[in-house]
C-alpha cells in the first residue's frame, strides 16, 4: 500500500496558479524596493505618520486610552526629522523634503521618541475641558496608529516595517484564500490575476517617491482587495459551504474590518459586496433558481451569512474602536475617522463657479473649516464656545455639524449648483483622471513587464480551463470587477478626486481587464481541445 496522495490526486493546476499568485506578490515587493520606497517617507504621507507614530508609542509606553499622541513623545520625533519645520531641520543639517528620504535619520527619530524619559500623561483633563499634553487624530483615520503599533510590535522601530506589514497582511489574506479556494483552479487563477493587477499598479508611474507609496494610507485600502475577491467567489460558485469556508469568511472579514479602521474610505467594499449579493439573489429568485428559505441557509452561496458576517465584523470593529478610544475624543469633540458632511461640503469647490458665488477666500481643507467658523460667529455669544476648541477653531464634531447645515442650506437654495457639482463636474474629473492613468499604464509599461503579465495571464487561462466550471467562475469576474471599480469611485465622487485617492478603482479596473484575458484564453482552450482537458482540477 502506498503512502500519500497519488499523482492524479495532487491538485496540480491550483498549485500552479497559487505559485503564479505568489510570484506576482514577490515581484510587487521587488518593485517597491527597486523604486526606493521602503526606507523613505513621501511628502504626501509623512504628516499622517507624524501623528500615528507617537500615538502608537504613547499606547505602547504608557497604556491608557487609544489613538492619542503625547507631546513628550511627539517632540523628539519631530526634532529627529519627522517635520517640515526649517528651524528644527537646520539643527540636523538637512532640508525638507530630503529628511524624509533619509531612512536612517527617521529610524533614529523613532527610537529617540521611544526612549524619551517622561512622566505618563495626566489621566484627568485640564479644568478648561481638554487634555493639555495629548492630541487626537483630528478627523484623520486614527487606525493608522494601530497599523504602526502592529508594525512596531512585529518588526521593531523602523519605517521599513510599515511596508513589510503590508505584505504580511497580503500573505495572510492569500493563506485564507487558499483555505477556502485552494483546490480549485479557476478561483486560484482569479487570485493570481488579482495579484498581477496589484503588480501592474505598483509598477505604474503613480507609485513613486514623489507621489504615492504602499504605506501611504491612501494605498493601504488595497489590502481589502483579496478579502473582497475571496467573498465574491463564495457568491459565484455552486459548491456548498464547509467548515473551512466559514473560517475563511471570518478571517477575511476581520482583515477587511481592520483595513477600514486604517482607511475608512474602504467601506465602499462592504457596499459593493452587499450590492452584488442582492443582485445575485434577486436574479435567482426571478428565475426560480432558489427558494426564499435558501437565503437563510448556512450552506448555499446565496446565504445572507456571507454579507452578514462581514457586516457584523465591521460593526463590531467600529464599536470596539469607539469603546477603546481615549476620553479626549468625547471631551474635545474630536472624531476617529474621516467625516461625511465635511467631505461633501469640501467637494463643492469642484464647481468652477464656487469661489465667485459662494467662496469665503479659503480653499482646500481650509474652506469648510473657515465656513464653519464664520457660521458659529453668527450665533449668540453664549452658544459659541460649545462648538470651539481652546484655540478658537471649530471642534471636529462642530465642523461636521455645520458642514451639514451649510450643505443642506445650499442644496435648498441652489439645487442646480449642487447637482452640477456631483453629476456633471465630478464625473467628468473622475473619468478624465482614470483615462489619464490607464493611458499612462499602457504607454509607459516596459515591454518586458508587459510580456510577463500577458504570458502569465495566458498561462492562468490555460490552467483554469482544466475545470469544467471555469466559465461559470471566471465568466462573471470582468463584470463584477468592473462593478467594483465603479463603486470604488463613491468616496472620490462624494469628496475628492485625483489619482492618489483612486487606487481602489485602478486596482479593480486592472483586474477587470486581466480577468478578460484569462477568460478569453480559458474559453479558447476549452473550445480547441475540449476532450483533452480534465473535467475537474
WOCORDA-V488416 format. One record per residue. N is the residue number from 0. RES is the residue in one small letter. PHI is phi in degrees with one decimal (999 if undefined). D_FIRST is the distance of its C-alpha to the first C-alpha in whole Angstrom. Layout:
[[N/RES/PHI/D_FIRST] [N/RES/PHI/D_FIRST]]
This chain:
[[0/x/999/0] [1/x/-79.7/4] [2/x/-109.8/7] [3/x/78.1/10] [4/x/-73.2/11] [5/x/-76.0/11] [6/x/-59.4/15] [7/x/-67.9/16] [8/x/-85.8/16] [9/x/-76.4/18] [10/x/-75.2/21] [11/x/-61.9/23] [12/x/-63.7/26] [13/x/-61.0/27] [14/x/-65.3/26] [15/x/-59.9/28] [16/x/-64.2/31] [17/x/-67.4/30] [18/x/-64.1/31] [19/x/-66.6/34] [20/x/-61.3/35] [21/x/-66.9/35] [22/x/-59.2/36] [23/x/-70.5/39] [24/x/-65.6/40] [25/x/-64.0/40] [26/x/-62.8/42] [27/x/-62.6/44] [28/x/-62.2/44] [29/x/-59.8/45] [30/x/-64.2/48] [31/x/-63.1/50] [32/x/-65.1/50] [33/x/-60.5/51] [34/x/-83.2/54] [35/x/70.7/55] [36/x/-98.7/54] [37/x/-72.0/52] [38/x/-107.8/55] [39/x/-135.4/58] [40/x/-120.1/59] [41/x/-88.5/61] [42/x/-67.8/65] [43/x/-92.6/63] [44/x/-115.3/61] [45/x/-62.0/62] [46/x/-62.7/65] [47/x/-70.2/62] [48/x/-73.5/60] [49/x/-61.4/64] [50/x/-88.5/63] [51/x/-63.4/59] [52/x/-65.9/59] [53/x/-64.3/62] [54/x/-64.9/61] [55/x/-65.8/57] [56/x/-66.0/59] [57/x/-58.0/61] [58/x/-67.0/59] [59/x/-67.0/56] [60/x/-85.8/60] [61/x/-121.1/62] [62/x/72.2/59] [63/x/77.5/61] [64/x/-67.9/61] [65/x/-88.6/59] [66/x/69.6/60] [67/x/-129.7/64] [68/x/-106.9/65] [69/x/-87.2/67] [70/x/-64.6/70] [71/x/-69.4/69] [72/x/-89.3/66] [73/x/-69.1/67] [74/x/-63.7/70] [75/x/-61.1/68] [76/x/-65.5/66] [77/x/-67.4/68] [78/x/-65.2/70] [79/x/-86.2/67] [80/x/139.1/67] [81/x/-83.9/66] [82/x/-165.4/69] [83/x/-113.8/71] [84/x/-69.4/74] [85/x/-64.0/76] [86/x/-66.0/78] [87/x/-66.9/75] [88/x/-71.3/73] [89/x/-62.2/76] [90/x/-68.9/76] [91/x/-91.8/72] [92/x/72.6/74] [93/x/-140.6/71] [94/x/-85.1/73] [95/x/-84.2/71] [96/x/-101.3/68] [97/x/-61.1/67] [98/x/-61.0/66] [99/x/-73.8/64] [100/x/-99.9/62] [101/x/-108.3/62] [102/x/-61.0/59] [103/x/-62.1/60] [104/x/-63.8/63] [105/x/-68.8/61] [106/x/-66.1/59] [107/x/-63.7/61] [108/x/-63.2/63] [109/x/-62.3/60] [110/x/-69.1/60] [111/x/-62.5/64] [112/x/-65.3/63] [113/x/-65.0/61] [114/x/-89.9/63] [115/x/-61.4/66] [116/x/-100.1/68] [117/x/-151.2/69] [118/x/-64.6/70] [119/x/-58.9/68] [120/x/-63.8/69] [121/x/-64.2/71] [122/x/-84.2/69] [123/x/-102.0/73] [124/x/-76.0/74] [125/x/-64.4/78] [126/x/-55.3/81] [127/x/-76.2/81] [128/x/93.0/78] [129/x/-152.5/75] [130/x/-98.1/73] [131/x/-64.6/75] [132/x/-104.7/72] [133/x/-121.7/69] [134/x/-139.0/69] [135/x/-93.0/66] [136/x/-77.1/64] [137/x/67.1/67] [138/x/72.0/66] [139/x/-80.5/63] [140/x/-73.4/59] [141/x/-66.2/59] [142/x/-64.5/55] [143/x/-61.5/56] [144/x/-67.3/56] [145/x/-66.6/53] [146/x/-60.1/51] [147/x/-64.8/53] [148/x/-59.2/52] [149/x/-65.1/49] [150/x/-63.6/49] [151/x/-62.5/51] [152/x/-62.2/49] [153/x/-89.3/46] [154/x/-111.4/47] [155/x/89.6/51] [156/x/-88.7/54] [157/x/-153.7/54] [158/x/-74.3/54] [159/x/-60.1/51] [160/x/-60.5/49] [161/x/-64.4/51] [162/x/-75.6/49] [163/x/-60.5/46] [164/x/-64.7/45] [165/x/-56.7/46] [166/x/-76.2/42] [167/x/-63.5/41] [168/x/-65.1/42] [169/x/-61.9/40] [170/x/-63.7/37] [171/x/-61.3/37] [172/x/-62.7/38] [173/x/-66.3/35] [174/x/-60.5/32] [175/x/-64.4/33] [176/x/-62.0/33] [177/x/-64.4/30] [178/x/-58.6/29] [179/x/-89.0/31] [180/x/-129.0/30] [181/x/-65.1/27] [182/x/-98.6/25] [183/x/-128.9/28] [184/x/-62.0/29] [185/x/-60.1/33] [186/x/-65.6/33] [187/x/-68.0/32] [188/x/-64.5/34] [189/x/-62.5/37] [190/x/-60.9/37] [191/x/-63.5/37] [192/x/-63.7/40] [193/x/-70.0/41] [194/x/-67.7/41] [195/x/-65.0/42] [196/x/-64.3/45] [197/x/-62.1/45] [198/x/-62.3/45] [199/x/-63.8/48] [200/x/-65.4/50] [201/x/-67.3/50] [202/x/-77.3/51] [203/x/-74.1/54] [204/x/-68.3/57] [205/x/-64.3/57] [206/x/-91.3/55] [207/x/-162.0/58] [208/x/-56.1/59] [209/x/-93.9/63] [210/x/-128.9/61] [211/x/-118.9/58] [212/x/-130.4/55] [213/x/-62.9/52] [214/x/-86.1/53] [215/x/-66.8/56] [216/x/-53.4/56] [217/x/-64.3/56] [218/x/-93.7/53] [219/x/-60.9/51] [220/x/-63.2/51] [221/x/-67.2/48] [222/x/-63.1/46] [223/x/-80.2/46] [224/x/-63.4/45] [225/x/-65.8/41] [226/x/-55.9/41] [227/x/-65.3/43] [228/x/-61.7/41] [229/x/-54.4/38] [230/x/-75.1/40] [231/x/-58.7/41] [232/x/-70.7/38] [233/x/-61.9/37] [234/x/-75.3/40] [235/x/-102.6/40] [236/x/-89.7/36] [237/x/-99.1/35] [238/x/-73.0/32] [239/x/-79.2/33] [240/x/-73.3/33] [241/x/-125.9/30] [242/x/-58.0/30] [243/x/-64.3/30] [244/x/-67.1/32] [245/x/-67.6/35] [246/x/-64.4/34] [247/x/-63.9/35] [248/x/-60.0/38] [249/x/-67.2/39] [250/x/-62.3/38] [251/x/-67.5/40] [252/x/-65.8/43] [253/x/-65.0/43] [254/x/-61.9/43] [255/x/-60.2/46] [256/x/-62.0/48] [257/x/-65.1/48] [258/x/-62.5/49] [259/x/-63.3/52] [260/x/-59.9/53] [261/x/-79.1/53] [262/x/-140.3/55] [263/x/-64.2/56] [264/x/-64.8/57] [265/x/-67.1/53] [266/x/-59.0/54] [267/x/-56.1/54] [268/x/-64.2/50] [269/x/-65.6/50] [270/x/-61.2/53] [271/x/-61.9/51] [272/x/-65.2/48] [273/x/-65.9/50] [274/x/-61.2/52] [275/x/-62.3/49] [276/x/-60.4/47] [277/x/-62.5/51] [278/x/-62.5/51] [279/x/-66.4/47] [280/x/-66.6/48] [281/x/-63.5/51] [282/x/-64.1/50] [283/x/-66.7/47] [284/x/-66.0/50] [285/x/-61.3/52] [286/x/-94.9/50] [287/x/57.5/49] [288/x/-85.4/45] [289/x/-138.8/45] [290/x/-101.4/47] [291/x/-60.5/49] [292/x/-65.9/46] [293/x/-65.7/44] [294/x/-65.9/45] [295/x/-93.8/45] [296/x/-67.9/41] [297/x/-93.2/39] [298/x/-122.4/36] [299/x/-97.8/38] [300/x/-69.1/39] [301/x/-88.1/43] [302/x/-62.7/42] [303/x/-68.1/45] [304/x/-60.5/43] [305/x/-66.0/42] [306/x/-70.1/46] [307/x/-65.4/47] [308/x/-64.5/44] [309/x/-62.8/46] [310/x/-63.9/49] [311/x/-64.3/49] [312/x/-66.5/47] [313/x/-59.8/50] [314/x/-66.2/53] [315/x/-63.2/51] [316/x/-62.8/51] [317/x/-61.0/55] [318/x/-68.5/56] [319/x/-63.8/54] [320/x/-62.8/56] [321/x/-63.4/59] [322/x/-70.2/59] [323/x/-81.7/58] [324/x/-62.7/61] [325/x/-60.9/64] [326/x/-56.3/67] [327/x/-52.3/68] [328/x/-63.8/67] [329/x/-75.5/69] [330/x/-74.2/72] [331/x/-99.5/73] [332/x/71.7/71] [333/x/-88.5/69] [334/x/-131.3/65] [335/x/-95.9/62] [336/x/-156.6/61] [337/x/-61.6/63] [338/x/-107.0/65] [339/x/-82.6/66] [340/x/-68.3/69] [341/x/-58.4/70] [342/x/-67.1/68] [343/x/-63.4/70] [344/x/-67.8/73] [345/x/-57.6/72] [346/x/-65.4/71] [347/x/-63.1/74] [348/x/-66.1/75] [349/x/-72.2/73] [350/x/-73.4/76] [351/x/-62.2/79] [352/x/-101.4/82] [353/x/-58.4/80] [354/x/-65.1/83] [355/x/-73.7/86] [356/x/-98.8/85] [357/x/-133.6/84] [358/x/-64.5/83] [359/x/-115.1/84] [360/x/93.5/84] [361/x/-105.5/81] [362/x/-141.1/77] [363/x/64.2/74] [364/x/-63.5/72] [365/x/-74.0/76] [366/x/-59.8/77] [367/x/-67.6/76] [368/x/-66.5/77] [369/x/-65.8/80] [370/x/-61.8/80] [371/x/-65.4/79] [372/x/-63.8/82] [373/x/-64.1/85] [374/x/-67.5/84] [375/x/-67.1/84] [376/x/-65.5/87] [377/x/-81.4/89] [378/x/-76.1/88] [379/x/-57.7/90] [380/x/-55.1/90] [381/x/-71.6/89] [382/x/-99.8/86] [383/x/-75.1/85] [384/x/-60.1/83] [385/x/-63.4/81] [386/x/-101.9/79] [387/x/-115.9/80] [388/x/-77.9/78] [389/x/-67.5/80] [390/x/-94.8/81] [391/x/90.8/82] [392/x/-105.1/79] [393/x/-61.1/77] [394/x/-65.5/75] [395/x/-65.2/71] [396/x/-66.7/71] [397/x/-65.6/75] [398/x/-60.7/74] [399/x/-66.2/72] [400/x/-64.0/74] [401/x/-76.0/77] [402/x/-63.5/75] [403/x/-64.6/74] [404/x/-63.1/78] [405/x/-68.6/79] [406/x/-65.5/76] [407/x/-63.4/77] [408/x/-63.7/81] [409/x/-67.0/80] [410/x/-61.8/78] [411/x/-72.6/81] [412/x/-92.5/84] [413/x/-143.5/82] [414/x/-62.1/79] [415/x/-63.6/79] [416/x/-61.6/79] [417/x/-66.1/76] [418/x/-62.7/74] [419/x/-63.2/75] [420/x/-60.8/73] [421/x/-91.1/70] [422/x/-115.6/70] [423/x/-122.7/72] [424/x/-74.1/72] [425/x/-60.9/68] [426/x/-59.1/66] [427/x/-61.1/68] [428/x/-64.9/67] [429/x/-63.2/64] [430/x/-63.8/63] [431/x/-65.2/65] [432/x/-66.0/63] [433/x/-64.3/60] [434/x/-59.5/61] [435/x/-63.9/62] [436/x/-65.5/59] [437/x/-63.0/57] [438/x/-63.3/59] [439/x/-68.1/59] [440/x/-63.5/55] [441/x/-69.4/55] [442/x/-80.9/58] [443/x/-106.1/57] [444/x/-67.9/54] [445/x/-59.1/53] [446/x/-60.6/52] [447/x/-63.6/49] [448/x/-70.9/48] [449/x/-63.5/48] [450/x/-64.2/46] [451/x/-59.9/43] [452/x/-63.4/44] [453/x/-64.9/44] [454/x/-63.0/41] [455/x/-66.1/39] [456/x/-65.4/40] [457/x/-63.4/39] [458/x/-63.8/36] [459/x/-63.9/35] [460/x/-61.6/37] [461/x/-66.6/34] [462/x/-61.9/31] [463/x/-66.7/32] [464/x/-63.4/33] [465/x/-71.5/29] [466/x/-107.2/30] [467/x/-65.4/32] [468/x/-94.6/33] [469/x/-58.0/35] [470/x/-71.1/38] [471/x/-75.3/38] [472/x/-90.5/37] [473/x/-78.2/39] [474/x/-52.9/42] [475/x/-76.0/44] [476/x/-63.0/43] [477/x/-58.5/46] [478/x/-68.6/49] [479/x/-62.1/47] [480/x/-63.9/47] [481/x/-63.0/51] [482/x/-61.0/52] [483/x/-65.7/51] [484/x/-62.4/53] [485/x/-68.5/56] [486/x/-67.9/55] [487/x/-65.8/55] [488/x/-76.1/58] [489/x/-55.0/59] [490/x/-60.7/60] [491/x/-70.4/62] [492/x/-67.5/64] [493/x/-77.1/65] [494/x/-117.9/66] [495/x/-141.6/66] [496/x/-111.4/64] [497/x/123.6/64] [498/x/-59.9/61] [499/x/-72.7/60] [500/x/-109.3/59] [501/x/-116.5/57] [502/x/-65.4/54] [503/x/-62.4/52] [504/x/-61.3/54] [505/x/-63.1/53] [506/x/-62.7/49] [507/x/-74.0/49] [508/x/-65.7/51] [509/x/-65.0/49] [510/x/-63.1/46] [511/x/-60.0/47] [512/x/-64.2/48] [513/x/-68.0/45] [514/x/-68.1/43] [515/x/-63.1/45] [516/x/-62.8/44] [517/x/-60.4/40] [518/x/-65.2/41] [519/x/-62.1/43] [520/x/-64.6/40] [521/x/-63.2/38] [522/x/-63.9/40] [523/x/-64.6/41] [524/x/-62.4/37] [525/x/-73.7/36] [526/x/-74.8/39] [527/x/-84.1/39] [528/x/-131.6/35] [529/x/-64.6/34] [530/x/-88.8/32] [531/x/-94.5/30] [532/x/-91.5/29] [533/x/-62.3/26] [534/x/-68.3/27] [535/x/-140.7/26] [536/x/-67.4/25]]
